[in-house]
């Protein structure tokens, strides 16, 4: 679906920043909503979704247990 979103867990990414997670969340929300930049009346909902998805991404990455070596 969002082919340009990169995998954010080891071994694909050595370190992941808040900016990386927010960028992935922004791409996802843009794809789902169909808006690159929402109109003013949708901006709050759009921004809220980006923040919620970025937070969920952080929780997911913190919870994952990656086993094995660098299997690409």
Secondary structure, DSSP 4 states (H G I P E B T S, - for coil): --TTPPP-STTT-S---HHHHHHHHHHHHHHHH--SS--GGGHHHHHHHHHHHHHHHHHHHHH----SS---
